[in-house]
Amino acid sequence: MASIRPHPKLDRYYADDSEREGVVNAMFDKGAPYYEWICSMMSLGTGEEYRKRAIRAAGLEPGMRVLDIATGTGLVLRAAVAVTGGTGLAVGLDPSGGMLRECRKNCAAPLLRGRGEHLPFNEASFDIVSMGYGLRHVTDLQTLFAEYSRVLKPGGRVLLLEITQPPSALGRWLNRLFLRNLVPFVARVGTRAAEARRMMDYFWDTIENCVPPDVILGALQDAGFPDASRSVKYGVLSAYVGQKPASRSA
C-alpha cells in the first residue's frame, strides 16, 4: 500500500526527503523558546482553552491514560494532566529535544523523545492518543495512524487537532494573509529571532500544501477507526476524532 504523505516535498527547506527529519527537528529545536508566545499571539489568547475543551470532548476523564504525540512545549499535555488527575497517566512524546526542554519547564508529566510513526509502547497501553497541530510534520499518515491503533486499548480514542484551509476563496485569502504574512512578521518583530520567523514560514507552507480533510479521514478509517469524524471551528480549526472498536467483532 502506498504511503500517504501529509504534503509534497518542500524545496524551500530541504532538497530531498531523506533530509526532512533533520531539517524539521533543527527548526523546532531553534524555535522552541518562542513557540508558546507565538501560539498565544496567533490564537489571540484562546488556544489553551480550546485545547482543554477539545480533549475533554474527545472523552478524556480522570484516571485514563493519555499519550500526547508531537507534544511540543506541552500545550495539549498540560490540559491532559489537569483532567487525568494522576501522576504519570499523561505522557508526552516529541522528536525535538528543544521542544521537550521547554515542556519540562512547565509540565511534570513523563516525556520521551521519539516519533509518532514508531511508538515505544506496548499494544493497548492508552485510553486516548492526542496530537495537536503536528500531523503536517510526520512522514506517513498510514504508518502514524496504524501506530495509534496499536497502542490504544479497545474502545480507545484518537484526537487530532489541525489547521485546515477554508473551503471558500475569501476564507483562504484571509487565512493566507494572517498565517503567511502577519504571523511570521509579528513572530520576527516580537521575538527578534530569525528562527521564529522561519519556523512560522514553514508552519504556513505545510498548511497550504497539506492533504485535504477527506484524505486524513480516509487514512484514519483504513487504520482501524471506522467512525472517524471531523468538526470545524472558526472555519480553520479541525478536530478529528476516531474510536478503536471495542472488539474485533465490533
N, C-alpha and C positions, 0 to 999 in steps of 0.2 A: 504493500500500500504506500502510495506516495506521501511524503511528509507535507504538512501544511505550515508554511512559514507565516508569521504574523504580518510581514511586509517584505517587499523585494529588497535586494541588496542596496544599501545607501552609499553611493560612490563618494559622497561628500565626506564620509567619516572613515571608511575602510575600503581597500581595493579588492579584498577577497573575503569570502565568508569565513575562512579559517582565522582571519584577524578580528572578527567581530567581537567575540567574547572578551578578549584582552582590551580592545579599544573601549568597549562599553563599561567594563569594570573600572578601568582607569578614569574614565569620565566621571563616573559616580563617586569614586574614591575622592577625587579632587573637589567635586561639587557638594559632597556630603555636609560640610559645615554650614552651608547656606540653604539646604533643602527645606527645612521646616519653615524658615522665614518666607521662602518663595511660595511654598504651598499655602501658607496663611494669607499671603498677599493675593495669590491667584484665586483663591476661593472667597475672598473678601471676609475672611474670618469664620466661614461657615463649615469648612471642611471637616473639622474634628467632630462636630455634632452629626454631620451627615454620615460619617463612618460608623459612629456609635449606633445610630438608628438602623443602618443597613445590616450590621452584624447581628443585632437583636432580631430584626425582621427575618433573617436567614434561619433563625431558630436556636441561636446560642443561648444557653441557660446555665445557671450556677452548677458547678460540678462537672461540666462537659470538658473534654479535651479538644483543643483547637490548635491547628498548625497554620501560622501566617507565613505565606511564601512571598519572597521579594519584600520582606518586611521593612526594608529601608531604615528610616530613623524611628520606626515603631508606631506610626500614627494609627494603624489598624490594630496592631498588637496591644497597645495600651488600652484601647477600648475593650478588647477581648479579655484582658486581665481584670478589668473592672467588673465584667459580667461573670466570669467563671468563679471568682471568689476563692481561688486556691492557688498556692504557690506551685509552679511547675505545670499547671494544667494548660496554660497557653505557652506555645513555643514559637520562636521566630527564626526564620531561615533566610539568608541573603548571600549572594556571591560576592558582594562588595565589602571588603574589610573596613573601608572608611565609613560606610553607612552603619555597620554594626557597632563601630566605636561611638558614633553619635547616639545610636539607640541605647547603648549601655548607660549613658549619662542620665536618662530619664525613665528607664524601664528595667526592673529587676527580673524579668522573665528569662528563662533559658534561651540562649541564642546559639545558632550554629551557622557556619559558613558553608554554603552549598547552593546547588541549583535545583529548581523545581522539576527538571526532567530526570533527575537522579536523586531521589529522596532517601536519606539514610535511616529509614524507619521500617519496622515490620508491617506486614499486612494488618489491616483492621486496627490501626492504632489510634485513630482520631474520630471524633464526632463531627467536626467541621474542619474543612480546609478553606482558607481565605487567601485572596490575592488582591491587593489594592494598587491598581494602575501599573502593574508590572507585566501584563500579558504581552505588550509590544516588544519586550526585551528578551524573550525566550527564542529558542531555535526552532522548535517544532510543537505545534499545538496538540497533535495527536499523542506524542510521547508525554507531554506535560499532563494532559487530562487522563491518560492511562495510569500515570503515577498517582494522581489524585484519587482515582477509583481504588487503586490498590491499597493505599494507606487508610482509606475511610472504612469505618465499621459499616456493616449492613444497615441501611436506613440513614447513613450519614449524609451530610450535605456539603456542597461546594458553593462558595460565594466569590464572584469575580466583579470587581469594580473597574470600570474603564471610562475613558472619554471617547465619545463617538461623534463623527461628523454628522451634523443635522441633515435631514432629507432635502430641505429647501435651499435654493441658490442663495437667498438672502441670509439664511442661517449659517451656511458655510462661509459666506463672505465675512460675517460678523465674527465667527469663530476664528477665522484666519487673522483678522485684524487684531483680535485680542491675544490669541496664543502665539501667532507667528511674529507679530510686531511689538505689541505693547508689553507683554510679559517678559520676553528676553531683554527689552530695553530697560524696564524697571529693575529686573534682576541685576543687570550690569551696573546701573546707577546706584541702586540700593545697597549692593554688596561690595561694589568696586572690585569685582573679581571677574576676570575673563572666563574662568572656569564655570562660573554660574551662568553666564550668557551662553556658553557653548552647550552646557547641559540642557538648557531650555530650548535652544535651537534644535537639538536632537529630539527632545520631547515632542516638539511640534511636527518635525519631519516624520516621526513614527506614527503620529496620529493621522496625518494627512494621507499616509500610504498604507494604513492598516487595512487588513481584510475586513469586509463588511460583517455586520452582526449575524447574518444568516449563516455565514461560514463558521463563525465561532459556535453558534448554537448547534450546527450540524456536527462539528467536531466533538462537542460535549455529549451529544446523543450517541454518537458512534462509540464513545469511550465508556458508555455504561450509565449515562444519566438521561434516561428516555423522556423525562418530563422537563428537561431544561427549558427555562424561560428567561425573558429579558424584560425589565421595566426601565423606564427612562424618566429622568427628572431634569427640568430646565432645558430639555431638548438635546443635551450633550452628555449627561451623566448616566451611563448604563450600569445596571446591576444585573448580572447573570446569576441565576440560582438553579441548581440541579440536585436531585436526590438519588443516591445509590439505592437500588431496590433492596428491600428488607431481606429477601431470599432469592435464590436463583430462579424460583418459580414465579416471583412477583412480577 
